[in-house]
Amino acid sequence: MTPGVVVVGSFMMDHIVYVERRPQPGETVRGLGFHVSEGGKGFNQAVAASRAGVTVRMLGRVGDDDLGRRFLNRARIEGIEADGIGLDPEFGTGVGVPVVDQSGENAIVVVPGANDRFTVEHLMAHAALVSDAQVLLLQREIPDSTAVRAAELARAAGAYVVLNPAPAGPIDAFRGLVDLVVPNEGELATLARGSDLLERAHNLSASLGGCDVIVTLGPAGVLLVTGDDSRIFAAQSVEAVDTTGAGDCFCGNLAARLSLGDALGPAVEYAIVASGIAVGRRGAANAAPVPDEVLPLLRARRDAESTDEGRDGAALATARKG
């Protein structure tokens, strides 16, 4: 098994629009800026993991077009092994259109294109890459049948499987195949019922066969649930510029640190700091930091941890009932 991360996921060429506020239905607003960059949850997470300093391989599908070739070139620049990325002769490369307001919040329209043609057959042509993974990182912007088969291959080979269940929807097919699931708070509410955050996290874990759960809560921090234990990690204090891809940065860095042997707690802390840096920048994949940027802030954070309060999962869950 090769140390590092295998990402099975999506490619979306992001056409990012910056506005003072997002338009209401039927309204036209004047934009403040426009930027085109490589994105998609899978690619964003692969870039974040690679910049964290580990070997990354990515499997997926792009169009046989200029955008697809741009992704292949960018993967090489980022040090991502791209042998498992296929070119679709009929469907174009996926496109995303994030609209980002001045608070850094975003709304996104996606046109999946070739991502929807990433079939089990294409995956199986590169099955050895998945079986060699130390950590497999999955999302849901590709067909679930393909993602589930990847999880089966990795699980059979003894890899650690991380699922970012976005966009949220039924994930029963992943039961028994996932070691860690990483939703945000809204996705958790879609995926599991419960009177509060902690109960929903436990119910999600049970529905997947007892895996660990990490819930990202934006400025409220991160909830880690492992068995009967829970812990809250405070968010990094930053001024948000663009939250596009912040969760992807978190997931990519988390997977990278797990592949390097970190326990869940230290891996979460590293990923929080990395994603905090990312939200202070514009863009998604482009915003991901490198270790030289993360480690000084992580050391400072740990030095201050002895005075940090409010890290009890049950306390936060009580505060966020409803």
C-alpha positions in Angstrom: 0.0 0.0 0.0 1.5 3.3 -1.1 1.5 6.2 1.5 -0.7 9.0 0.3 -4.2 9.8 -0.9 -6.4 8.6 -3.8 -9.2 10.9 -4.7 -12.1 9.5 -6.8 -14.1 12.5 -7.7 -15.2 15.4 -9.8 -13.8 18.2 -12.0 -15.7 21.5 -12.5 -14.2 24.5 -14.2 -15.3 27.3 -11.8 -16.5 30.6 -13.3 -16.6 32.6 -10.1 -18.7 35.8 -9.9 -18.1 38.3 -7.1 -21.0 40.5 -6.1 -21.9 42.9 -3.2 -25.0 40.7 -2.7 -26.5 37.8 -4.5 -29.5 38.7 -6.8 -33.1 37.9 -5.9 -35.2 36.0 -8.5 -35.7 38.2 -11.6 -33.1 40.8 -10.4 -29.9 41.8 -12.2 -27.0 43.0 -10.0 -23.7 44.5 -11.0 -20.7 42.2 -10.4 -17.5 43.2 -8.7 -15.2 40.7 -10.3 -14.9 37.5 -12.3 -12.4 34.6 -12.2 -12.1 31.3 -13.9 -10.2 28.5 -12.2 -10.1 24.7 -11.9 -12.4 23.3 -9.3 -15.0 20.6 -8.5 -15.0 19.0 -5.1 -12.8 16.1 -6.1 -10.1 18.3 -7.8 -10.2 20.9 -5.0 -9.6 18.1 -2.4 -6.8 16.6 -4.5 -5.0 19.9 -4.8 -5.4 20.5 -1.0 -4.0 17.1 -0.2 -1.1 17.4 -2.6 -0.1 20.9 -1.3 -0.2 19.3 2.2 2.8 17.3 1.1 1.6 13.8 0.3 1.4 11.6 -2.8 -2.0 12.1 -4.5 -3.6 10.2 -7.3 -6.9 11.2 -8.8 -9.4 9.3 -10.8 -12.3 11.0 -12.7 -13.4 12.1 -16.1 -13.2 15.4 -18.0 -14.3 16.3 -21.5 -12.0 15.9 -24.5 -11.9 19.7 -24.8 -9.8 22.7 -23.9 -11.1 22.8 -20.3 -10.3 19.1 -19.9 -6.7 19.5 -21.1 -6.4 22.5 -18.8 -7.3 20.2 -15.9 -4.7 17.6 -16.9 -2.0 20.3 -17.2 -3.0 21.8 -13.8 -2.9 18.3 -12.2 0.7 17.9 -13.4 1.6 21.3 -12.0 0.1 20.4 -8.7 2.0 17.1 -8.6 -1.2 15.0 -8.8 -0.8 11.7 -10.6 -3.4 11.8 -13.4 -3.2 8.3 -15.1 -6.8 7.6 -13.9 -8.3 10.8 -15.4 -10.2 9.9 -18.6 -11.2 12.1 -21.6 -14.8 11.9 -22.7 -15.3 12.3 -26.4 -19.0 13.3 -26.2 -19.6 15.2 -22.9 -17.8 18.4 -22.1 -15.9 19.1 -18.9 -18.0 19.9 -15.9 -18.6 23.6 -15.1 -19.5 25.4 -11.9 -20.7 28.9 -11.4 -20.2 30.1 -7.8 -21.7 33.5 -6.9 -19.8 35.0 -4.0 -21.1 37.9 -1.9 -19.0 40.4 0.1 -19.4 38.3 3.3 -17.6 35.5 1.5 -20.8 33.3 1.4 -21.5 31.6 -1.9 -24.2 29.9 -4.0 -23.2 27.6 -6.8 -24.8 26.2 -10.0 -23.0 23.1 -11.5 -23.3 21.5 -14.9 -21.7 18.0 -14.3 -20.9 17.2 -17.9 -18.3 14.4 -18.2 -18.5 13.8 -14.4 -21.7 12.0 -14.9 -20.0 9.6 -17.4 -17.4 8.5 -14.8 -18.7 4.9 -14.8 -17.8 1.8 -12.8 -16.2 0.4 -16.0 -13.8 3.4 -16.2 -13.0 3.0 -12.5 -12.2 -0.7 -12.8 -9.8 0.0 -15.6 -7.7 1.7 -12.9 -8.7 -0.5 -10.0 -5.1 -1.1 -9.0 -4.7 2.6 -8.2 -7.6 2.5 -5.8 -6.4 -0.7 -4.2 -3.0 0.8 -3.5 -4.4 3.8 -1.6 -3.6 4.4 2.0 -6.5 6.9 2.3 -9.4 7.0 -0.2 -11.3 10.3 -0.4 -14.8 10.4 -1.9 -17.5 12.9 -2.6 -20.9 12.7 -4.4 -20.4 14.8 -7.6 -19.9 11.6 -9.6 -22.3 8.7 -9.9 -22.8 7.0 -6.6 -22.3 3.5 -8.2 -18.8 4.5 -9.1 -18.0 6.0 -5.7 -19.4 2.9 -3.9 -17.4 0.6 -6.0 -14.3 2.6 -5.2 -15.0 2.3 -1.5 -15.5 -1.5 -1.9 -12.1 -1.8 -3.6 -10.3 0.3 -1.0 -12.0 -1.3 1.9 -11.1 -4.8 0.6 -7.4 -3.7 0.3 -7.4 -2.3 3.9 -7.4 1.4 3.0 -9.0 4.1 5.2 -12.1 5.5 3.5 -13.3 9.1 3.9 -16.6 10.2 2.5 -17.6 13.8 2.1 -21.3 13.3 1.4 -21.8 16.4 -0.7 -24.1 17.1 -2.3 -26.3 15.6 0.4 -28.6 12.7 -0.5 -29.3 9.1 0.3 -26.0 7.3 1.2 -27.3 3.9 2.4 -25.2 2.2 -0.3 -22.1 3.3 1.6 -23.1 1.4 4.7 -20.1 -0.6 6.1 -17.7 0.9 3.6 -16.7 4.1 5.3 -14.3 4.8 8.2 -15.1 8.5 8.4 -17.9 10.7 7.1 -17.4 14.5 6.9 -20.7 16.5 6.3 -21.3 20.1 7.0 -24.1 21.1 9.3 -26.7 21.5 6.5 -25.8 18.2 4.9 -26.0 16.4 8.3 -29.5 17.8 8.8 -30.5 16.3 5.4 -28.8 12.9 6.1 -29.9 12.2 9.7 -32.7 13.0 12.1 -32.3 14.0 15.7 -33.3 16.7 18.2 -29.8 18.2 18.2 -26.5 18.2 16.4 -24.9 15.5 18.4 -27.9 13.1 18.1 -27.9 13.6 14.3 -24.2 12.8 14.2 -24.7 9.6 16.2 -27.6 8.6 14.0 -25.6 9.2 10.8 -22.8 7.1 12.2 -25.2 4.3 13.0 -26.8 4.5 9.5 -23.4 3.9 8.0 -22.5 1.0 10.2 -20.7 2.8 13.1 -18.1 5.1 11.4 -16.6 8.2 12.9 -18.2 11.5 12.1 -16.7 15.0 11.6 -19.2 17.9 11.2 -17.9 21.2 9.9 -19.8 24.1 11.3 -18.2 27.1 9.7 -17.3 29.9 12.2 -18.7 27.7 15.0 -15.9 25.2 14.5 -15.8 21.4 14.0 -17.6 18.6 15.9 -15.7 15.2 16.1 -17.7 12.2 17.2 -16.0 8.9 17.7 -18.1 6.2 19.3 -19.5 7.7 22.5 -17.0 10.5 22.7 -17.4 13.9 21.2 -15.2 17.0 21.0 -15.6 20.5 19.6 -12.7 22.2 17.9 -12.8 26.0 17.7 -12.7 27.5 14.2 -9.6 29.5 13.2 -10.2 33.2 13.6 -10.1 34.7 10.2 -11.8 37.4 8.1 -13.7 35.4 5.3 -13.0 36.6 1.8 -14.4 33.6 -0.1 -15.8 30.4 1.4 -15.9 28.6 -2.0 -14.0 25.3 -1.5 -13.3 25.8 2.2 -14.9 22.4 3.0 -12.8 20.8 0.3 -9.6 22.3 1.6 -10.6 20.9 5.0 -11.2 17.4 3.6 -8.1 17.3 1.5 -5.8 18.4 4.4 -7.6 16.0 6.8 -7.0 13.1 4.4 -3.4 14.1 3.9 -2.6 14.2 7.6 -4.4 10.9 8.2 -2.2 9.3 5.5 0.9 10.6 7.3 -0.2 8.8 10.5 -1.9 11.6 12.5 -4.7 10.6 14.8 -8.1 12.2 14.1 -7.8 15.0 16.6 -4.4 16.4 15.4 -5.5 15.9 11.8 -8.7 17.9 12.4 -6.7 20.7 14.0 -4.3 20.9 11.0 -7.3 20.9 8.6 -9.0 23.7 10.5 -6.0 25.9 10.3 -5.5 25.1 6.6 -9.1 25.8 5.7 -9.0 29.0 7.7 -6.1 30.2 5.6 -8.1 29.3 2.4 -11.2 31.3 3.3 -9.1 34.4 3.6 -8.2 34.1 -0.1 -10.2 34.1 -3.3 -10.9 30.9 -5.2 -11.2 27.3 -4.3 -8.3 25.0 -5.3 -6.0 28.1 -5.7 -6.6 29.1 -2.1 -5.2 25.9 -0.5 -2.1 26.5 1.6 1.2 24.6 2.0 2.6 23.3 5.3 5.0 26.3 5.7 1.9 28.5 6.0 -0.1 26.1 8.2 2.5 24.9 10.8 3.3 28.3 12.4 -0.4 29.0 12.9 -1.0 25.5 14.2 1.8 25.8 16.8 0.3 29.1 17.9 -3.1 27.6 18.1 -1.9 24.7 20.2 0.0 27.0 22.5 -3.3 28.8 23.2 -5.4 25.7 23.6 -5.0 25.5 27.4 -7.2 28.6 27.7 -9.8 27.4 25.1 -13.2 26.5 26.4 -16.4 25.2 24.9 -15.0 22.1 23.2 -17.6 19.7 24.6 -19.7 18.2 21.9 -22.8 17.8 24.0 -22.7 21.4 25.1 -22.6 22.6 21.6 -25.4 20.2 20.5 -27.6 21.6 23.3 -26.9 25.1 22.2 -27.8 24.2 18.6 -31.1 22.3 19.1 -33.7 22.4 16.4 
